[in-house]
Amino acid sequence: MTRSLRHDLYAVGAAALLVTAAVLVGRHLQDTRHTLFVHWPPVLAEWDPHLGPGTPVALAVAAAVVAYGPALAARLPWPALPAAVWAAGTAWIASLALVDGWQRGIAGRLTTRNEYLRVIGRFDDIPATLRDFTGHIVSGTPDPWPAHVAGHPPAATLTFVLLDRAGLHGGGWAGMWCVVVGATGAAAVLVAVRELAGEALARRAAPFLVLAPAAVWQGTSADGYFAAVAAWAVALLALALTRRSPAWAAGSGLLSGLTCYLSYGLTLFALLGAAVLLLGRRDLRERPTVLLAFAAGLAVLPLVFTLLGFDWFEAYHLLITRYYQGVGGKRPYGYWVWANLACTVLITGAATAAGLRRTGAVLLRARTGPTAPVRLAVLVGVALLALLVADASGMSKAETERIWLPFALWLLPAGAFLTRPRAWLAGQAVLALLLNHLLLTGW
């Protein structure tokens, strides 16, 4: 066994101990104090070993990616690789969701009492609803919004309102929207890695972007969709800098603005945007119009929502009140501030734990200019920093297995630093399959 592999296994062991501690301490706290409000801490789930119609497909997809993923990622023509990642990711996410059946796994997820589809009828007059949106955030106000509607800016709910207006009614269409669009997030990360760190590392990262345990939650919540929008905002910015394209920059700015109106917490993606600007600063100096185009695109949706009467800052402050009115005010920060990181281990897997160990080693050894490995390490490191800032804020106590999906996607490329990819990919697949078949997840 090489020294690097031994250190990788130490990192995996530490991650496993963190998860074990979170489970044991969490069970004790929930059984004695009843303050965690999850039945299988640190994730929102029930112990329920089961099989389902998606099981054979999930096994087949996992076996195929483990056996052929690294070789195909190395050989496919580049234009075909992001499409292949999206197709394989869609199959992996959908098959895992269907382990719980069509209704429980996909169609019914967004129709429960806290979800977006419950309020479609209240958006008959969209401008009027936006003007009055903040008046229903805090509990105790007339007709308060369900938890997820109140907890997000209105673009999240408007997505499903517009799907309904387009004739795509009900939870089935909404669920498949999250599966299919959410799966594009991996392709977006792949594109960004290629532009910023080179094609060789992007190809090595590709199978890890597909076969992630995060897929257990990507197809069962709107957060997978949010993750894809945020990922494409970063990817288009990378393309804009390397191709010196104002058009890509404007698209990135538009999606960045949309990201902020899908989830308040995703304003932390400004850190990833800053990392992209840092890595592409030479291209930026040569084409300053790129930054101007990005700023113009970024201004569009905040301007539209503000003119329609929605005040983002007022809504965020009201959300803080609503958060502490509910279980967020009762869940202990002292447990969740580290147990959230155990959730991150579960959604990113052992390969990412080892990859992050190697990411740190690359950054520590960096002595010269930004080589391709250093560039990738910076991108992954900044994503980890954004996640840690979200953790320290205390506004994500529990349920981070879905809430932090947008950040988790950017940790997965750390797998590109690993040797023996098939063994690591097999570990990723086994963890995802165990989570999905042993637990009945809340999302």
RAZI-V52090 format. One record per pair of residues at least 6 apart in sequence whose ideal C-beta (glycine too) atoms are under 7 Angstrom apart, sorted by sequence separation. I is the first residue (numbers start at 0). J is the second residue. D is the distance in Angstrom with one decimal. If there is no record, write none. Layout:
I_J_D ; I_J_D
This chain:
28_34_6.4 ; 29_35_4.5 ; 37_43_4.7 ; 38_44_6.9 ; 39_45_6.2 ; 98_104_6.6 ; 109_115_5.7 ; 110_116_4.8 ; 122_128_5.0 ; 134_140_6.1 ; 137_143_6.8 ; 143_149_6.6 ; 217_223_3.6 ; 238_244_6.6 ; 259_265_6.5 ; 283_289_6.2 ; 322_328_6.9 ; 389_395_5.3 ; 417_423_5.3 ; 28_35_5.6 ; 38_45_5.3 ; 39_46_5.7 ; 97_104_5.1 ; 109_116_4.9 ; 110_117_6.9 ; 121_128_6.1 ; 135_142_5.7 ; 258_265_4.8 ; 259_266_5.4 ; 276_283_6.3 ; 283_290_6.2 ; 304_311_7.0 ; 395_402_5.4 ; 29_37_7.0 ; 72_80_6.5 ; 75_83_6.0 ; 96_104_4.0 ; 97_105_7.0 ; 135_143_5.3 ; 136_144_6.2 ; 148_156_5.3 ; 192_200_6.2 ; 193_201_3.8 ; 239_247_3.7 ; 344_352_6.3 ; 365_373_4.7 ; 395_403_7.0 ; 96_105_5.2 ; 135_144_4.9 ; 192_201_4.3 ; 238_247_4.6 ; 239_248_3.7 ; 414_423_6.5 ; 25_35_5.9 ; 162_172_6.0 ; 258_268_5.9 ; 301_311_6.9 ; 29_40_5.9 ; 162_173_6.1 ; 361_372_5.0 ; 71_83_6.9 ; 189_201_5.5 ; 192_204_5.6 ; 235_247_5.0 ; 236_248_6.8 ; 239_251_5.8 ; 361_373_6.1 ; 136_149_4.7 ; 26_40_6.3 ; 159_173_5.2 ; 162_176_6.1 ; 362_376_4.9 ; 389_403_6.8 ; 25_40_2.7 ; 189_204_6.7 ; 235_250_4.8 ; 236_251_4.0 ; 361_376_4.2 ; 25_41_5.4 ; 189_205_5.8 ; 235_251_3.7 ; 255_272_6.7 ; 386_403_6.0 ; 22_40_6.5 ; 358_376_4.7 ; 362_380_6.2 ; 21_40_6.5 ; 22_41_7.0 ; 189_208_5.9 ; 232_251_5.4 ; 235_254_6.5 ; 21_41_4.2 ; 188_208_5.9 ; 386_406_4.2 ; 132_153_5.4 ; 358_379_5.0 ; 385_406_5.6 ; 232_254_3.8 ; 358_380_6.1 ; 64_87_6.2 ; 185_208_3.9 ; 231_254_5.5 ; 232_255_4.4 ; 129_153_5.9 ; 185_209_6.3 ; 382_406_5.5 ; 118_144_6.6 ; 228_254_5.7 ; 232_258_5.5 ; 60_87_6.8 ; 118_145_6.6 ; 382_409_3.4 ; 383_410_6.3 ; 117_145_5.5 ; 355_383_6.9 ; 382_410_5.7 ; 228_257_5.7 ; 229_258_4.6 ; 60_90_5.0 ; 118_148_5.5 ; 228_258_5.4 ; 379_409_6.5 ; 60_91_5.0 ; 114_145_6.6 ; 378_409_6.8 ; 379_410_6.0 ; 113_145_4.6 ; 115_147_6.2 ; 112_145_6.2 ; 113_146_4.2 ; 114_147_5.5 ; 115_148_6.1 ; 228_261_6.2 ; 379_412_6.0 ; 60_94_5.7 ; 113_147_5.2 ; 379_413_4.9 ; 233_268_6.9 ; 240_275_6.8 ; 181_217_4.8 ; 225_261_4.7 ; 229_265_5.4 ; 232_268_6.8 ; 236_272_6.1 ; 57_94_3.9 ; 181_218_6.7 ; 225_262_5.2 ; 375_412_6.3 ; 56_94_3.9 ; 57_95_5.4 ; 118_156_6.3 ; 122_160_4.5 ; 233_271_5.2 ; 237_275_5.3 ; 241_279_6.4 ; 229_268_5.1 ; 233_272_6.5 ; 236_275_5.0 ; 240_279_3.3 ; 243_282_5.9 ; 115_155_6.5 ; 119_159_6.7 ; 178_218_4.4 ; 187_227_6.6 ; 225_265_6.4 ; 252_292_7.0 ; 260_300_5.7 ; 375_415_6.5 ; 53_94_4.3 ; 57_98_6.4 ; 115_156_4.8 ; 119_160_5.8 ; 177_218_6.5 ; 241_282_6.1 ; 248_289_4.5 ; 252_293_4.2 ; 256_297_5.1 ; 401_442_4.6 ; 53_95_6.3 ; 181_223_3.0 ; 184_226_4.7 ; 188_230_5.4 ; 191_233_5.5 ; 195_237_5.3 ; 233_275_6.1 ; 237_279_6.8 ; 240_282_4.4 ; 243_285_6.8 ; 251_293_5.7 ; 252_294_6.4 ; 255_297_5.3 ; 53_96_6.6 ; 116_159_5.8 ; 177_220_7.0 ; 181_224_5.1 ; 184_227_3.6 ; 187_230_3.7 ; 191_234_4.2 ; 194_237_4.1 ; 240_283_5.9 ; 243_286_4.1 ; 245_288_5.1 ; 249_292_4.4 ; 252_295_6.4 ; 253_296_4.2 ; 256_299_5.9 ; 257_300_5.6 ; 343_386_6.7 ; 53_97_3.0 ; 54_98_5.5 ; 115_159_4.7 ; 119_163_5.3 ; 177_221_5.7 ; 180_224_5.1 ; 183_227_4.9 ; 187_231_4.4 ; 190_234_4.5 ; 194_238_5.8 ; 245_289_5.7 ; 248_292_4.0 ; 249_293_6.8 ; 252_296_2.6 ; 256_300_3.8 ; 260_304_6.1 ; 52_97_5.3 ; 53_98_4.3 ; 181_226_6.4 ; 248_293_4.2 ; 251_296_6.6 ; 252_297_3.7 ; 256_301_5.7 ; 51_97_6.3 ; 177_223_5.3 ; 181_227_5.2 ; 184_230_4.2 ; 191_237_4.5 ; 243_289_6.3 ; 249_295_6.1 ; 250_296_6.5 ; 253_299_5.7 ; 51_98_4.0 ; 177_224_4.7 ; 180_227_5.3 ; 187_234_4.1 ; 194_241_4.6 ; 245_292_3.7 ; 249_296_3.9 ; 253_300_6.9 ; 51_99_5.7 ; 52_100_6.4 ; 176_224_6.7 ; 190_238_6.9 ; 248_296_6.9 ; 51_100_5.5 ; 240_289_6.3 ; 109_159_6.9 ; 239_289_5.2 ; 340_390_6.8 ; 339_390_5.2 ; 263_315_5.3 ; 116_170_6.1 ; 239_293_6.8 ; 336_390_6.1 ; 346_400_5.3 ; 263_318_6.5 ; 345_400_6.4 ; 355_410_6.8 ; 358_413_5.0 ; 361_416_6.9 ; 339_395_6.4 ; 343_399_6.9 ; 357_413_6.9 ; 116_173_5.9 ; 236_293_6.7 ; 342_399_4.6 ; 342_400_4.7 ; 355_413_5.2 ; 358_416_6.5 ; 351_410_5.3 ; 354_413_2.9 ; 357_416_3.9 ; 110_170_4.3 ; 339_399_4.6 ; 343_403_6.3 ; 347_407_5.2 ; 351_411_6.0 ; 354_414_4.8 ; 357_417_6.8 ; 109_170_5.3 ; 332_393_5.3 ; 335_396_4.0 ; 346_407_5.1 ; 108_170_6.7 ; 335_397_5.8 ; 351_413_5.6 ; 354_416_5.3 ; 107_170_5.5 ; 347_410_5.2 ; 351_414_6.5 ; 354_417_5.7 ; 106_170_4.3 ; 109_173_4.6 ; 332_396_6.4 ; 343_407_6.5 ; 347_411_6.3 ; 350_414_4.9 ; 353_417_6.0 ; 106_171_4.2 ; 109_174_6.1 ; 105_171_6.7 ; 108_174_5.6 ; 155_221_6.3 ; 330_396_4.2 ; 330_397_5.6 ; 350_417_6.3 ; 106_174_5.5 ; 105_174_3.8 ; 327_396_5.9 ; 105_175_6.6 ; 353_423_7.0 ; 322_394_6.5 ; 105_178_6.8 ; 350_423_3.9 ; 350_426_6.2 ; 349_426_4.8 ; 350_427_5.3 ; 348_426_6.7 ; 348_427_4.4 ; 195_275_6.7 ; 349_430_6.9 ; 96_178_6.7 ; 348_430_5.2 ; 195_278_5.1 ; 93_178_5.2 ; 92_178_5.3 ; 89_178_6.4 ; 92_181_6.7 ; 345_434_6.6 ; 89_179_5.9 ; 92_182_5.6 ; 278_369_6.6 ; 89_182_4.1 ; 88_182_4.0 ; 278_374_5.5 ; 85_182_5.4 ; 88_185_4.8 ; 85_183_5.4 ; 278_377_6.4 ; 85_185_6.8 ; 84_185_5.2 ; 85_186_4.5 ; 84_186_5.0 ; 154_257_6.0 ; 274_377_5.9 ; 274_378_5.9 ; 81_186_4.0 ; 84_189_5.6 ; 115_221_6.6 ; 154_260_3.7 ; 155_261_5.0 ; 153_260_7.0 ; 154_261_5.1 ; 155_262_6.9 ; 274_381_4.1 ; 81_189_5.4 ; 152_260_4.3 ; 81_190_5.9 ; 152_261_6.6 ; 151_261_6.5 ; 271_381_5.7 ; 108_219_5.2 ; 151_262_5.5 ; 152_263_6.5 ; 270_381_5.4 ; 271_382_6.2 ; 108_220_6.8 ; 109_221_6.8 ; 105_218_6.7 ; 270_384_6.2 ; 271_385_6.5 ; 104_219_6.8 ; 270_385_4.6 ; 268_385_7.0 ; 91_209_6.1 ; 267_385_4.4 ; 91_210_6.5 ; 95_214_5.4 ; 95_215_5.4 ; 77_198_6.6 ; 84_205_5.4 ; 88_209_5.0 ; 267_388_5.9 ; 80_202_7.0 ; 87_209_4.7 ; 92_214_4.5 ; 96_218_3.9 ; 267_389_5.9 ; 91_214_5.1 ; 95_218_6.5 ; 96_219_5.7 ; 84_208_5.9 ; 80_205_6.2 ; 84_209_5.6 ; 92_217_4.9 ; 93_218_6.0 ; 264_389_5.8 ; 92_218_4.0 ; 73_202_5.5 ; 72_202_4.8 ; 216_346_6.6 ; 264_394_6.8 ; 264_395_6.8 ; 72_205_4.0 ; 212_345_6.3 ; 213_346_4.3 ; 72_206_5.6 ; 212_346_5.5 ; 213_347_6.5 ; 212_347_6.8 ; 211_347_6.7 ; 212_348_4.8 ; 69_206_5.6 ; 211_348_6.6 ; 68_206_3.5 ; 271_409_6.7 ; 265_405_5.9 ; 68_209_6.6 ; 64_206_5.7 ; 68_210_7.0 ; 207_350_6.0 ; 64_209_5.6 ; 64_210_4.7 ; 61_210_6.5 ; 153_309_6.0 ; 152_311_6.3 ; 152_314_6.5 ; 150_318_6.2 ; 149_318_6.6 ; 200_371_5.7 ; 149_321_5.4 ; 200_372_7.0 ; 197_371_4.1 ; 129_304_6.8 ; 196_371_4.8 ; 200_375_5.2 ; 229_405_4.7 ; 130_307_6.9 ; 132_309_5.5 ; 133_310_6.3 ; 129_307_4.6 ; 130_308_3.3 ; 136_314_6.2 ; 196_374_4.2 ; 226_404_4.5 ; 230_408_5.8 ; 129_308_5.3 ; 146_325_6.9 ; 195_374_5.3 ; 196_375_3.9 ; 222_401_4.6 ; 226_405_3.9 ; 129_309_4.6 ; 133_313_5.4 ; 137_317_5.4 ; 222_402_6.1 ; 225_405_5.9 ; 126_307_5.2 ; 133_314_4.9 ; 136_317_4.2 ; 220_401_4.4 ; 223_404_5.8 ; 126_308_7.0 ; 132_314_6.8 ; 136_318_6.0 ; 196_378_6.9 ; 222_404_4.7 ; 226_408_5.4 ; 137_320_5.2 ; 138_321_6.0 ; 192_375_6.3 ; 195_378_6.2 ; 133_317_5.7 ; 137_321_5.2 ; 216_400_5.3 ; 136_321_5.4 ; 216_401_4.6 ; 138_324_4.7 ; 217_404_6.2 ; 216_404_6.2 ; 213_404_5.8 ; 213_407_5.1 ; 211_411_5.4 ; 208_411_5.3 ; 207_411_5.1 ; 208_412_6.8 ; 207_412_6.9 ; 207_414_3.2 ; 204_412_4.0 ; 204_414_6.0 ; 204_415_3.9 ; 203_415_3.9 ; 206_420_6.4 ; 210_424_5.3 ; 200_415_4.6 ; 212_427_6.2 ; 211_427_6.3 ; 215_431_5.7 ; 207_424_6.9 ; 210_427_5.0 ; 214_431_6.1 ; 206_424_5.6 ; 210_428_5.5 ; 212_430_4.9 ; 212_431_4.1 ; 215_434_5.2 ; 188_408_5.4 ; 192_412_5.2 ; 215_435_5.0 ; 188_409_6.2 ; 219_440_6.6 ; 212_434_6.2 ; 220_442_4.3 ; 185_408_6.8 ; 219_442_4.8 ; 184_408_5.3 ; 188_412_6.3 ; 216_440_6.8 ; 215_440_6.5 ; 216_442_5.5 ; 36_326_4.5 ; 36_330_6.3 ; 34_329_5.5 ; 35_330_6.2 ; 34_330_6.3 ; 34_331_5.7 ; 41_338_4.1 ; 40_338_6.7 ; 41_341_4.9 ; 42_342_6.0 ; 41_342_5.1 ; 42_345_6.5 ; 28_334_6.0 ; 25_334_6.8 ; 24_334_6.7 ; 25_338_6.1 ; 21_338_4.2 ; 21_341_3.6 ; 17_340_6.4 ; 18_341_4.6 ; 17_341_5.0 ; 18_344_5.3 ; 17_344_6.1 ; 18_345_6.4 ; 14_344_4.6 ; 14_349_6.7 ; 95_431_6.6 ; 98_435_5.1 ; 11_349_4.6 ; 14_352_4.0 ; 98_436_6.3 ; 95_435_5.0 ; 99_439_7.0 ; 11_352_5.2 ; 10_352_5.0 ; 11_353_5.6 ; 10_353_5.2 ; 7_353_3.8 ; 10_356_3.8 ; 7_356_6.0 ; 6_356_6.2 ; 69_420_4.7 ; 69_421_6.3 ; 43_397_6.7 ; 43_398_5.3 ; 65_421_5.6 ; 68_424_6.4 ; 42_400_5.0 ; 65_424_4.8 ; 37_397_5.8 ; 64_424_6.4 ; 65_425_5.0 ; 36_397_7.0 ; 35_397_6.9 ; 65_428_6.1 ; 61_428_3.7 ; 61_432_6.6 ; 57_432_6.4 ; 50_436_6.6 ; 49_436_6.4 ; 48_436_6.5 ; 48_437_5.2 ; 46_437_7.0 ; 47_438_6.6 ; 46_438_6.5 ; 47_439_3.9 ; 45_438_6.8 ; 44_438_4.0 ; 45_439_4.6 ; 44_439_6.2 ; 44_440_4.6 ; 43_440_7.0 ; 44_441_5.9 ; 42_440_6.9 ; 43_441_3.6 ; 39_438_6.1 ; 43_442_6.7
